[in-house]
Amino acid sequence: MRSLAGIAVLLLTCVTMGGCSAASPSSSTRTLGADLTGISGVQRGIHFQGQVFVPTTAGVSDIDAAIAREVKTALGALQQPEVSLRDRDATNAQNPAKWNQQTLSVVDPSNASASASSIVRVTYQYDDEAVVTDSLNGKSAVAFVMLADDYSQHTAKLEQDCSGNPTDDPASLWYDFQPQLAACQTDIKNEISAISKEESALGARALTVGPKEAGRWFLPVTATLDPPEQPTQSYSPEYDRLFGVAPNGAAKSQLVVYAFNGVDSDETNPDDILGQEAIRFLRTMLQGQPNFRPVDTSPFALLEDIYVNGTKLANVTYAEMFSWILDQTGYPAEVGTDATAIAALRAQAMAKFTERWIYWDLPVTVTDSGGVAHTLSVEVRFFYGDEASNPTAQQHAEWRYLEAFWYGDVFLYNGHSHFGNGPLDPQHYGPQNFNGNYQLMLVNSCLSYNYYHEDFFAYKPGGTQNLDMIVNGLPSYVWGGGEATAKLLLGLLDGKQHSYLELLQGMEIDMPWGQKNYEPIRVADGELDNVFSQSKTPLSVSVGAPVYP
């Protein structure tokens, strides 16, 4: 996720220089985008041709790897035009039957005495779907630049000129790649100029390229976009199945929500930016539904028992604890203005909500379309803690997610995507890990549309009939992620049975630097086969008294 420290004014400069362009997709490969519900983006087919140079000894697996490495850099390059590819590994382009392979001679026109070498150019066709910003609705193409071939040989220079985060791990250059940066554009233009001069010097020699072309760093591409389409009607979550009141469905005594919150760097630090979002989730949840009460903690804790100098503070509330952590205000008189005492107080408050399961229960009554009332509890199983700092932490996180996949009705995650390789990576799971009930899943993290969404549909028994997902098309800011996640939860519980469009609108937040109604091109998928209709089979939800005062 984006942090406040990484905010910059980013200007889109379309690259219009020569490179690969889109082939016209056949009717069998053309895709349409009416599969997603979004408020600022739509799913559209995207098509382009790319190329890689490989040794003459390269096999199919080598070519697959080269294509995947090159296309992966599009995930960085397309962040500025606000386009997010669906195929996380470029598998659609890894088809030898669709490749055009040519063995070329590499000749240096500036060194007549140098011996020619041979190389294979593989031209591939990429046909995929993408979440595309509505601002491109009037466009049928988008131009961008990918990093060519094995760009790791040039990492230092590329990080300096072409990275939006030059201090980041070089292994994530593909994600940070921003070809619109001025220095990077200069590099791209200089390379194209050098290749053009090389081509002129070589003349019309067939199947011959120069070393500038064979060793190019950048590949400009123009992709065609299928016409934008939105779903033809409004869709909602399957509220009757969620609450256990669907006709012929299994009754429920609980609606189980798993709410996971990732860590940025230090879960013990009350100023950890994702830790603050975990607290913001709880504050937003309790402000919206104040009748939630914690009914279980593991490890056990009396959450509101806070001590200063060995003496328990009287009448501490969650609202006060949240203010200490988030707002750094409202401190008790017992700590005064002592910075050390305040820091200890905030750390103690944060520890109450860290590395601990906290079950929050809310009694509700759901009246179905036949007028029959059903009493159940909404149980939010909250967890904030380390998920990826070491193999043990990742394994424990995977166990928590396995529990949620099997027992949960709603799965909420707010945190980092770990470039798609963290504990939520679909490769760690399979169809055997998911129940056959209806579930709704939110992954509120960077590029979660690309990293997570397609594989989980494949794993879920019944696919989209039993799973709806809300994912982000773009990198998302850390700030406000907890609030947005809680807003989705509140929208599901407020008794209005909102459509997905309304739920997504409800998740928009105003950022502290003035940006209004922010959302990272968030979309809902799996909704097209939903049948619940509040107008046809209305149900009502009312909140009961809390389980204790």
C-alpha positions in Angstrom: 0.0 0.0 0.0 1.1 3.6 -0.5 2.3 5.4 2.5 2.0 9.2 3.1 5.7 9.5 2.8 5.5 8.3 -0.8 2.9 10.7 -2.0 4.0 12.7 -5.0 2.4 14.7 -7.7 2.4 12.2 -10.6 1.8 13.4 -14.1 1.0 11.1 -16.9 3.0 11.6 -20.1 2.0 9.2 -22.8 4.8 7.5 -24.6 4.1 7.7 -28.3 7.5 6.5 -29.6 7.8 3.4 -31.8 7.6 -0.1 -30.3 5.2 -2.9 -30.3 1.5 -2.3 -31.1 -1.6 -4.3 -30.6 -2.6 -6.9 -33.0 -6.3 -7.0 -33.8 -7.7 -9.7 -31.6 -9.9 -12.3 -33.1 -13.5 -12.8 -32.1 -12.4 -15.8 -30.0 -9.9 -13.7 -28.0 -11.8 -10.4 -27.7 -13.3 -9.9 -24.3 -15.8 -7.5 -22.9 -15.9 -5.8 -19.5 -19.4 -6.2 -18.2 -18.3 -8.5 -15.4 -17.4 -6.0 -12.7 -19.3 -3.4 -10.6 -17.2 -0.3 -10.0 -17.7 3.4 -9.4 -14.6 4.8 -11.1 -13.4 1.9 -13.3 -14.6 -0.9 -15.6 -13.3 -4.2 -16.8 -12.2 -4.0 -20.5 -10.4 -6.4 -22.8 -6.7 -5.3 -23.4 -4.6 -6.6 -26.3 -1.0 -5.9 -27.4 2.0 -7.5 -29.0 5.3 -7.7 -27.2 8.7 -9.2 -27.9 11.6 -10.8 -26.1 15.1 -11.7 -27.2 16.4 -15.0 -26.0 19.5 -17.1 -26.8 19.3 -19.6 -29.6 19.4 -22.4 -27.0 16.3 -21.1 -25.1 13.5 -23.6 -24.5 9.8 -23.0 -24.0 10.2 -22.5 -20.3 13.0 -19.9 -20.8 10.7 -18.0 -23.2 7.8 -18.2 -20.8 9.9 -16.8 -18.0 11.2 -13.9 -20.3 7.6 -13.0 -21.3 6.3 -13.1 -17.7 9.3 -11.0 -16.5 8.6 -8.4 -19.1 4.9 -8.2 -18.8 5.2 -8.0 -15.0 6.7 -4.5 -15.4 3.5 -3.4 -17.0 1.9 -3.6 -13.5 4.2 -0.6 -12.6 4.0 1.2 -15.9 0.2 1.1 -16.1 -0.4 2.5 -12.6 -0.3 6.1 -14.0 -2.8 5.6 -16.8 -4.8 3.7 -14.1 -5.0 0.3 -15.8 -4.7 -3.0 -13.9 -4.1 -6.3 -15.7 -5.9 -9.4 -14.5 -3.4 -12.1 -15.5 -0.8 -12.0 -12.7 1.7 -14.3 -14.5 1.0 -13.4 -18.2 -0.1 -17.0 -18.7 -2.3 -16.0 -21.7 0.8 -15.0 -23.6 2.7 -18.2 -22.8 1.5 -20.2 -25.8 4.1 -21.3 -28.3 1.4 -21.8 -30.9 0.9 -18.0 -30.9 4.5 -17.0 -30.9 6.5 -15.8 -34.0 10.1 -16.9 -33.5 12.8 -15.6 -35.7 16.6 -16.2 -35.5 18.4 -13.0 -36.2 22.0 -12.0 -36.8 23.3 -9.4 -34.4 25.7 -7.1 -36.4 27.4 -4.0 -35.0 27.5 -1.5 -37.9 30.1 0.6 -36.0 32.5 -2.3 -35.7 33.0 -3.9 -39.1 35.6 -6.4 -37.8 33.3 -7.8 -35.1 31.8 -11.2 -35.7 28.1 -11.5 -36.0 26.2 -13.4 -33.3 22.7 -15.0 -33.4 19.7 -14.4 -31.2 16.0 -15.4 -31.3 13.3 -12.8 -31.3 10.0 -14.1 -30.0 6.9 -11.9 -30.7 4.0 -12.8 -28.5 0.3 -11.8 -28.3 -1.1 -10.6 -25.0 -4.9 -10.9 -24.6 -6.3 -10.2 -21.2 -8.8 -8.2 -19.2 -8.0 -5.2 -17.1 -9.7 -2.8 -14.7 -9.5 0.6 -16.5 -10.3 4.0 -15.1 -13.5 5.6 -16.4 -11.3 8.6 -17.5 -10.2 6.3 -20.4 -13.8 5.5 -21.5 -13.4 7.6 -24.6 -10.1 6.0 -25.6 -9.6 2.8 -27.6 -5.9 2.4 -26.9 -3.4 3.1 -24.2 0.4 3.6 -24.7 2.9 2.5 -22.1 6.5 1.2 -21.8 7.7 -2.1 -20.3 11.2 -3.0 -19.2 12.7 -5.3 -21.8 14.2 -8.7 -21.2 16.6 -9.2 -18.2 16.5 -5.6 -16.9 18.2 -6.7 -13.6 21.5 -6.1 -15.3 20.7 -2.3 -15.3 19.0 -2.1 -11.9 21.1 0.8 -10.5 20.5 3.1 -13.4 16.8 2.1 -13.7 16.2 2.7 -10.0 17.8 6.1 -10.2 15.9 7.3 -13.3 12.7 5.2 -13.6 11.6 4.2 -10.1 9.0 6.0 -8.1 10.6 4.5 -5.0 14.4 4.4 -5.7 15.2 3.2 -2.1 13.0 0.2 -2.4 14.3 -3.4 -2.8 15.6 -3.7 -6.3 13.6 -6.9 -6.6 10.4 -4.8 -6.7 11.6 -2.5 -9.5 8.8 -4.0 -11.7 6.3 -2.6 -9.2 7.9 0.8 -8.8 8.6 1.3 -12.5 7.4 4.7 -13.7 8.4 5.4 -17.3 6.7 8.8 -17.2 9.4 10.2 -15.0 11.4 12.9 -16.8 14.8 11.1 -16.5 13.3 7.8 -17.6 11.7 9.4 -20.6 15.0 10.9 -21.6 16.6 7.4 -21.3 13.7 5.9 -23.5 14.0 8.6 -26.1 17.8 8.2 -26.3 17.5 4.5 -26.7 15.0 4.8 -29.5 17.2 7.3 -31.2 20.2 5.0 -30.9 18.3 2.1 -32.3 17.0 4.2 -35.2 20.5 5.3 -36.1 21.7 1.7 -35.9 18.9 0.5 -38.2 19.8 3.2 -40.8 23.4 2.1 -40.7 22.5 -1.6 -41.2 20.3 -0.8 -44.2 17.8 -3.3 -45.4 19.6 -6.4 -44.3 17.0 -9.2 -43.7 16.8 -10.8 -40.2 19.5 -8.5 -38.9 19.5 -6.2 -35.9 22.2 -4.2 -34.1 23.4 -4.6 -30.5 21.3 -1.6 -29.4 18.1 -3.4 -30.5 19.2 -6.8 -29.3 20.1 -5.3 -25.9 17.3 -2.8 -25.5 16.2 -1.7 -22.0 12.7 -0.5 -22.9 9.8 -1.7 -25.0 7.2 0.9 -25.9 3.8 -0.7 -26.5 0.4 0.5 -27.6 -2.5 -1.7 -26.4 -6.0 -1.6 -27.7 -8.9 -1.5 -25.3 -12.2 -3.2 -25.9 -15.2 -0.9 -25.5 -16.2 -0.2 -21.9 -19.3 -1.9 -20.5 -21.0 -1.8 -17.1 -23.3 -4.5 -15.8 -26.8 -3.9 -17.2 -28.4 -4.0 -13.8 -27.6 -3.4 -10.2 -26.4 -6.3 -8.1 -26.3 -6.9 -4.4 -24.6 -9.3 -2.1 -26.7 -12.4 -1.4 -28.0 -10.9 1.9 -30.5 -13.7 2.5 -27.8 -16.4 2.3 -25.4 -14.2 4.3 -27.8 -14.0 7.2 -29.1 -17.6 6.8 -32.7 -16.8 5.8 -32.6 -17.8 2.2 -35.4 -20.1 1.0 -34.2 -23.7 1.3 -31.0 -22.4 2.8 -29.4 -23.5 6.1 -30.4 -21.4 9.1 -27.6 -19.7 11.1 -27.1 -18.7 14.6 -24.0 -16.6 13.7 -22.8 -14.5 10.8 -19.0 -14.9 11.2 -16.8 -12.0 10.0 -13.0 -12.4 10.0 -11.3 -9.0 10.0 -7.5 -9.2 9.5 -5.2 -6.3 9.7 -1.6 -6.4 8.5 1.5 -4.8 9.9 3.7 -2.3 8.2 7.0 -2.7 10.2 6.4 -3.0 14.0 3.2 -4.3 15.5 4.3 -3.1 19.0 4.6 0.5 17.8 1.4 2.5 18.2 2.6 4.7 15.3 2.9 1.8 12.9 0.9 3.1 9.9 -1.0 -0.2 9.5 -1.4 -0.6 13.2 -3.2 2.7 13.3 -5.5 1.5 10.5 -6.4 -1.6 12.6 -7.4 0.8 15.4 -9.2 3.0 12.9 -11.2 -0.1 11.8 -12.3 -0.7 15.4 -13.2 2.9 16.0 -15.2 3.2 12.8 -17.0 -0.1 13.5 -17.9 0.9 17.1 -19.0 4.4 16.1 -21.3 2.8 13.5 -22.6 0.0 15.6 -21.9 0.9 19.3 -23.7 -2.3 20.5 -20.8 -4.5 19.5 -19.1 -6.0 22.6 -16.0 -8.1 22.9 -17.0 -11.6 24.1 -13.7 -13.5 23.8 -10.0 -12.7 23.7 -7.1 -15.0 23.0 -4.6 -14.6 24.6 -7.0 -13.5 27.4 -7.0 -9.8 28.2 -9.2 -7.3 30.0 -9.0 -4.8 27.2 -10.0 -1.7 29.1 -7.7 -2.4 32.1 -4.9 0.2 31.8 -2.4 0.9 34.5 -0.2 3.9 35.2 2.5 3.5 37.9 0.9 0.2 39.0 -2.5 1.8 39.5 -5.5 0.9 37.4 -7.1 3.9 35.6 -10.8 4.3 36.3 -13.5 4.1 33.7 -11.3 3.8 30.6 -13.3 3.5 27.4 -12.4 2.2 23.9 -13.0 5.7 22.5 -10.4 7.1 24.9 -7.9 4.3 24.0 -8.4 5.0 20.3 -7.8 8.7 20.8 -4.6 8.0 22.6 -3.3 5.9 19.8 -4.7 7.7 16.8 -5.1 11.3 17.8 -2.5 11.5 20.6 -5.1 13.5 22.7 -7.2 13.0 25.7 -4.5 11.5 28.0 -5.5 10.9 31.6 -4.2 13.3 34.3 -2.1 10.5 35.7 0.4 10.8 32.8 0.3 14.6 32.5 2.6 15.9 29.9 5.4 13.4 30.6 6.5 12.2 27.2 7.8 8.9 28.6 4.6 8.2 30.5 2.5 9.1 27.4 4.6 6.8 25.2 4.2 3.9 27.7 0.4 4.5 27.9 0.0 4.5 24.1 2.1 1.3 23.8 0.1 -0.4 26.6 -3.2 0.5 24.9 -1.9 -0.7 21.5 -0.8 -4.0 23.1 -4.4 -4.7 24.1 -5.3 -5.0 20.4 -2.1 -6.6 19.1 -1.4 -10.3 18.4 -4.7 -11.2 19.9 -8.0 -12.6 18.6 -10.8 -10.4 19.8 -14.3 -11.6 19.1 -16.9 -8.7 18.9 -20.6 -9.8 19.0 -23.6 -7.8 17.8 -27.1 -9.3 18.3 -29.4 -8.8 15.3 -32.9 -9.9 14.3 -33.4 -10.6 10.6 -37.0 -10.7 9.3 -37.3 -12.6 6.0 -39.7 -11.8 3.1 -42.3 -14.1 4.7 -42.3 -12.1 7.9 -40.5 -14.7 10.0 -38.0 -13.3 12.4 -34.6 -14.9 12.9 -32.3 -14.0 15.8 -28.6 -14.4 15.4 -25.3 -12.7 16.3 -22.8 -11.0 14.0 -19.4 -12.0 15.3 -16.4 -10.0 14.1 -13.2 -12.0 14.7 -10.6 -9.3 14.7 -6.9 -9.9 14.5 -4.0 -7.5 14.1 -0.5 -8.8 14.1 2.7 -9.9 12.3 2.0 -11.9 9.1 5.2 -11.8 7.1 8.4 -10.8 9.0 9.6 -14.4 9.2 8.6 -17.8 8.1 6.9 -18.6 11.4 4.8 -15.4 11.3 3.8 -16.2 7.7 2.8 -19.7 8.6 0.7 -18.6 11.5 -1.0 -16.0 9.2 -1.8 -18.7 6.7 -3.3 -20.8 9.4 -5.6 -17.9 10.4 -6.6 -17.4 6.8 -7.3 -21.2 6.5 -9.7 -20.9 9.4 -11.4 -18.0 7.9 -11.9 -19.6 4.5 -13.5 -22.6 6.2 -15.6 -21.0 8.9 -16.2 -17.4 7.8 -19.1 -15.8 6.0 -17.2 -12.5 5.4 -13.5 -12.2 4.9 -11.9 -8.7 5.4 -8.3 -8.0 4.9 -6.6 -4.6 5.1 -2.8 -4.4 4.7 0.0 -4.9 2.4 -0.1 -7.2 -0.6 3.5 -8.2 -0.3 3.7 -8.0 -4.1 1.3 -10.9 -4.2 3.8 -13.2 -2.5 2.7 -13.0 1.1 0.6 -15.3 3.3 -2.5 -14.5 1.3 -0.9 -15.7 -2.0 -3.4 -18.1 -3.6 -0.6 -20.5 -4.3 -0.7 -21.5 -0.6 -4.3 -22.7 -0.8 -6.6 -24.9 -2.9 -10.2 -26.0 -3.3 -9.9 -28.2 -0.3 -9.5 -25.1 2.0 -12.9 -23.5 1.2 -16.3 -24.2 2.5 -19.3 -24.6 0.1 -21.3 -21.8 1.6 -21.8 -18.3 0.2 -18.9 -15.9 1.2 -18.0 -12.3 0.6 -14.3 -11.4 0.5 -12.6 -8.0 0.6 -8.8 -7.8 -0.1 -8.1 -4.1 0.6 -4.5 -3.9 -0.5 -2.4 -2.8 -3.5 -3.3 -4.3 -6.9 -5.4 -7.0 -5.3 -7.4 -7.4 -8.5 -4.2 -8.7 -10.1 -2.8 -10.7 -7.2 -5.7 -12.5 -5.7 -9.1 -12.3 -7.3 -9.1 -14.8 -10.2 -7.5 -17.7 -8.3 -9.8 -17.6 -5.3 -12.8 -17.9 -7.7 -11.2 -21.0 -9.1 -10.7 -22.5 -5.7 -14.1 -21.8 -4.2 -16.6 -24.7 -4.7 -19.3 -23.3 -6.9 -17.1 -20.4 -8.0 -18.9 -17.1 -8.4 -22.2 -18.6 -7.3 -20.7 -19.0 -3.8 -18.1 -16.2 -3.7 -18.2 -12.4 -4.3 -15.0 -10.4 -4.1 -14.1 -6.8 -3.7 -10.6 -5.9 -4.8 -8.5 -2.9 -5.7 -7.4 -2.1 -9.2 -4.6 0.3 -8.2 -2.1 0.6 -5.4 -3.9 2.0 -2.4 -2.9 4.5 0.3 -2.4 3.1 3.7 -4.1 6.0 5.4 -7.9 5.3 5.7 -7.7 1.6 4.7 -9.1 0.6 8.1 -11.9 3.1 7.9 -12.9 2.0 4.4 -12.9 -1.7 5.4 -15.1 -0.9 8.4 -17.4 1.1 6.2 -18.0 -2.0 4.1 -18.9 -4.0 7.2 -21.2 -1.3 8.4 -22.9 -1.2 5.0 -23.6 -4.9 5.2 -25.2 -4.6 8.6 -27.2 -1.4 8.5 -30.4 -3.0 7.4 -30.6 -1.2 4.0 -29.4 -4.2 1.9 -27.3 -1.9 -0.3 -26.3 -2.8 -3.8 -22.6 -3.3 -4.6 -22.4 0.1 -6.2 -23.8 1.7 -3.0 -21.4 -0.3 -0.8 -18.4 0.8 -2.9 -19.6 4.4 -2.7 -19.9 4.0 1.0 -16.2 2.9 1.2 -14.9 6.2 -0.3 -13.0 8.3 2.1 -11.7 11.9 2.3 -7.9 12.0 2.6 -6.2 14.4 5.0 -4.4 16.2 2.2 -7.7 17.3 0.6 -8.5 14.5 -1.9 -12.2 13.8 -1.7 -14.0 10.5 -2.2 -10.8 8.5 -2.7 -10.9 4.9 -3.7 -8.3 2.9 -5.6 -10.6 1.8 -8.5 -12.2 -0.7 -6.2 -14.5 -3.2 -7.9 -16.9 -6.1 -7.0 -16.7 -9.3 -8.9 -18.7 -12.6 -8.8 -22.0 -10.6 -8.6 -23.5 -11.4 -12.0 -25.1 -14.6 -10.8 -26.4 -13.2 -7.6 -30.2 -13.4 -7.4 -31.1 -11.5 -4.1 -33.4 -8.6 -4.7 -34.5 -6.4 -1.8 -37.5 -5.2 -3.9 -38.7 -8.7 -4.7 -37.9 -10.6 -1.5 -37.3 -7.9 1.1 -35.7 -8.6 4.4 -35.1 -6.3 7.4 -32.3 -6.2 9.9 -32.6 -4.7 13.3 -29.9 -4.5 16.0 -30.6 -5.8 19.4 -29.4 -4.8 22.8 -25.7 -5.5 23.5 -24.8 -8.8 25.1 -23.8 -6.9 28.2 -24.0 -3.2 29.1 
